[in-house]
Amino acid sequence: MTVVDLVGPSRGDVTGLAALAARLRRASTALTAADDVAAVLAAARTVDLAADRLRALPSPPGADAVLEVERALVGDLGAPLAVLTREGNR
């Protein structure tokens, strides 16, 4: 999965990631379990960091630079997603 898969090709990577982070923050307000709220907010911070990393890339970015940001995003989302996908969570 790529950043574009997450946010859609028409949104652009940085814009799409910023929108995704905003949606995650809004979604956190609907949750009641403190662990879930913390995990969603951690995911939002992780997505914000990925957007910042993309913004910091030179233009044009070097070969595999965007993929490196995407790999970091996937790795950094592991912990929050593990909380949200634990057995019994809907």
C-alpha positions in Angstrom: 0.0 0.0 0.0 1.3 3.5 -0.8 0.4 6.9 0.5 -1.6 7.5 -2.6 -3.6 4.3 -1.9 -4.4 5.8 1.6 -5.5 9.2 0.4 -6.5 8.8 -3.2 -4.6 10.0 -6.3 -6.4 13.3 -6.7 -5.5 14.5 -3.2 -1.8 14.6 -3.5 0.5 13.0 -0.9 1.0 15.9 1.5 -2.6 17.3 1.1 -4.1 13.8 1.5 -2.0 13.0 4.5 -3.0 16.3 6.2 -6.7 15.5 5.5 -6.3 11.9 6.8 -4.7 13.2 10.0 -7.6 15.7 10.5 -10.1 12.9 10.0 -8.4 10.8 12.5 -8.4 13.6 15.1 -12.2 14.1 14.4 -12.8 10.4 14.7 -11.1 10.3 18.1 -13.8 12.5 19.5 -16.4 9.7 18.9 -14.5 7.1 20.8 -15.1 6.3 24.4 -12.2 4.0 25.4 -9.1 6.0 26.5 -6.8 3.5 24.8 -8.6 3.8 21.5 -8.6 7.6 21.7 -4.8 7.6 22.4 -4.2 5.2 19.5 -6.1 7.2 17.0 -4.4 10.5 18.1 -1.0 8.7 17.9 -1.9 7.6 14.4 -2.9 11.2 13.5 0.5 12.5 14.8 2.3 9.8 12.8 0.4 10.8 9.6 1.3 14.5 10.3 4.9 13.5 10.7 4.9 11.7 7.3 3.4 14.8 5.7 6.2 16.9 7.2 8.7 14.4 5.9 7.2 14.6 2.4 7.3 18.4 2.6 10.9 18.4 3.5 12.0 16.4 0.5 13.8 18.3 -2.2 12.0 18.9 -5.5 12.2 16.7 -7.4 12.7 14.1 -4.7 15.5 11.6 -5.0 15.0 8.1 -6.1 13.0 6.1 -3.5 12.7 9.2 -1.2 8.9 9.0 -1.2 9.0 5.2 -0.7 11.3 5.7 2.3 8.7 8.1 3.8 6.0 5.5 3.1 8.0 2.7 4.7 8.5 4.9 7.8 4.8 5.7 7.9 3.9 2.0 7.7 6.3 1.1 10.5 5.2 4.0 12.7 1.5 3.1 12.3 2.1 -0.4 13.6 1.7 0.3 17.3 -1.5 2.4 17.1 -3.1 0.0 14.7 -2.2 -2.9 17.0 -4.3 -1.2 19.7 -7.2 -0.5 17.4 -7.3 -4.0 15.9 -7.0 -6.0 19.1 -9.4 -8.8 19.5 -12.9 -7.6 20.5 -12.4 -4.1 19.2 -15.0 -3.1 16.6 
